[in-house]
Amino acid sequence: MVLALSATVSLSSCESFLEVPTIGKSTIETFFAELDGLRAAGRGLHRTLAEFYDDEYVRYPEIMGDMVDVVRLNANEQITRIYDYLSVPADDAGFPRNVWRKGYDVISNANNILYYGEPLYESFAQNKKEIDMIFAQALFIRALVTFDLCQVYGHSYIYTPDASHLGVPVVTWVPGFEDVIARSTVAQTYAQVLKDCDDAIALFAIAQQPESVYYASALACKALKARVYLHKGDWENAAKMAEEVMGEITLTPHDKYIDMFRDAASVVGEETIFRINGYDLSSSMNALCDPSRIIKVEPAKKLHSLFESGDIRADLLTYIPESMESTMTQPSYNAFCKYCAYKRITDERNRRTDLFILRGSEMYLIHAEALCRKSSPDLARAAEDIKALQARAMGKTVEEITLTYKDADELLKIIEDERVRELNMEGHRLFDITRLGHNLERGASTTSTMKSLAWPDYRFALPICQTEMDTNESMKQNDGYVN
């Protein structure tokens, strides 16, 4: 997709989704003339979000991090190039273009809903609460993906003292052919993300409520704000927002933890805030990780080394074939089982991969880190957050967990390791490395030609794809990628 010329809307019926690329203004207006069109566009927006996350976004920061090893014999060139930090603007079939294109497809669809759906408030006044809900979801998803794109194409917030370095174009309208679309600063990008979240929360307060955690909600807006504040280094607000979310959810218990990932149709997870519904969808993440297919990535030894005996989360790094998998000859495989649904699930459409976008465990981790880093640290409360996660993982009570640390720095190291144990392969690792200003240091098992990389190297951000650079004269390339 060339951003300056984007005019795409994804539509949905009750049974399937229909993508209609590059449709004209009159066609869009006709589609949005009825409430059913807005409803379909809202479902379609969630579908395009699912494709963005499952196809490119989640794997990118994990493969470029330090806890994943690529099986080079099986992986394609797109994967090995980002693994080796070899991305260049001309990679039109790779991540620089695909993340950009799919991300802005989502944003364009959200903007179409917000712009072309506005007249429905008058013609369907009796359905105002439902319209409010769809608009609120569009605002949240626009915020989410704008932030995600800024993570990929802009450097972390601390890259410059005032975050005045380039982020991504903040597109909050339906662009015309002559509109100037340029990159905002990271500070400006974050500000718009937070504004969209606040606007969505205000709408959710008066709107019809979403039917499930597979649709965006006010709670998802608050959780996203907690994440944004964490990356911004606004510790007071990060702690406050995470605590607010924690008050509305509980952690998924020990005995349901594995099934929350591997049997998502039956166990959504008490801690789920916002999740992708993989029903009847082919999963790229499953194709990437499942040893019963052609496994392309696997957990690094560095990741395995972080787990103690008895930690249930370590079970998600070892794949044990089920009895019906007759072609599987090894007793176990090194694999990311978060994306390996049980084969015993007989309904193939429900043998699915439901990616987490936001869940409660992350809020505990944000809360703990923010409490450690704020101007008046509260190490005891931060430690309680980590104890809660470790107790769940070990099948123990909080009282049975002991953390040993002498100061905030030592507790922060415990929290960082806990983030890896809890959130590995969920789309966080590279962004945690860069927001903390750490160097990339891969373990001895890595197959990458890039063994280490000192922050703030320019390669921690992807280049703007050449297609966009050639078409949009207002676009500026990231430093280091300019000839």
C-alpha positions, 0 to 999 in steps of 0.5 A: 500500500502507498499511504498517500493513495490509500482508499481501502475498506474491508467489509464483513458479512456474518459468515465471511469477510470481503476485502474491496481494495481501492474502491471509489468514494461514491462506492464507500458512501453507498456502502455506509448508507446503511447500518449493516454496512457499518456493522460489517466494516466494524467486523472487517476492521477486526479481521484486518487487525488479525491479519496484521498481527498474525502475519507480520507484527508479532513475529518481527520484534521477537525474531529481531530480539534475543530469545528466538533462534531461526531454523535457517534451513526452513525459514524464508528470506524475509525472516532471515533478513530481519533476523540478521538485521539486513533490511533495506528500503528496497525489500518490497516483498519483506517486512519493511513494506508488509508491516507498513502496508498492512498497518496502514490498511487497518488505519485506513479502514478505521478512518473510513468508519469514523468519516463515512459512518458519521451520517448514520447518527442522524439516519439511525438515531435509535441505534446511537449506542451501537454506532458509538461502540463501533466508533469507539472500537475504530478509535482504539484500533487506530491508536493501537496500530499507530503505536505499533507502527511507531514501534517498528519504524520509529526509534524508542521514546528515549532516542532523543531527550524530547522524543523529537525524532521521527515516528510515523505519519499520524493519519486521522482522516481519509486522505485525498490524492493531494494531501500532504502526509508526512511523519510526525515526531515520536512525541506527537505520535504518542500524544495522538495515540493517547488522545484516541484512547481517551476519545474511545473511553468517553464513547465506550462510557455511553455506548453499547458494550462489546459482546466479548474480549474479541472486540475492543473495549474501554478496558483495552483502551486503558491497558493500551494507555498503560503500555504507552505510558511505560514506553514513554517513561511516564511512570506515575501514569503507567502505574496508575493506569495498570492498577486501574486495569488490574482492578477489573481482571483476575489472572488466569489460574495455574490449571488453565494457563496452558490451555489458555494458549493451546485450547483457546476455543474452550479457555479464553482466559480470565486475564484476557483484555483483548484477543484475536479470534482465530476461528476459521482462520489460517494462522501464520504464527502456527505455520511459523512455530508448529513442529508438526509442520515445517518449524521456522523458529524455536526458543533460544537456549538463552530463553530456556535458561531463565526458567526454574524447575516447576514453572508451568510457562516452561512447558510452553517451550517444549512440544510433546506430540499427541498420540494421533500424530503418527508422523511425529517420531521424536519424543519432544521438540523445542518449540513455541507452543503458544501457537500450537493448538492441540491436535485432539481438538476435532473441529479444525476451525476451532483448532486455532491460534488466538493471539493475545494483544492485551492481557492482565499479566502484562499489566502486573509487569507494567505496574511493577516496573513503574512502581520501581522507577517512579520518583518515590519507588514502592519496591514492596508493592512491585515485588508483590506483583511479581510474586503473584505471577510467579505463584501462578506459574509455580502453582503456589501461594504468594506467601510461598514465593520469595524474591531476593533483591537489595535495591531497585536495580536488582528488582528491575532485573527480576522484572525484566526477566519475568517479562521474558518468561511471561510474554515471550513470543507475544511481540514485545522483546525487541521493543523492551530492549530498545525502550530500556536502551539496552544492547542486543546480546544474543546467546551462543545458540543463535544462527544469526550473523548479527550476534550483538548490536549496540543501542542506539544503532539505526538498525533497531528501526526498520527503513521506510519502504522504497515504494512509499519513498518513491511515491510520497515526496513528503516522506523522510527516510530513517537515518542510516538507510539514506544513500 
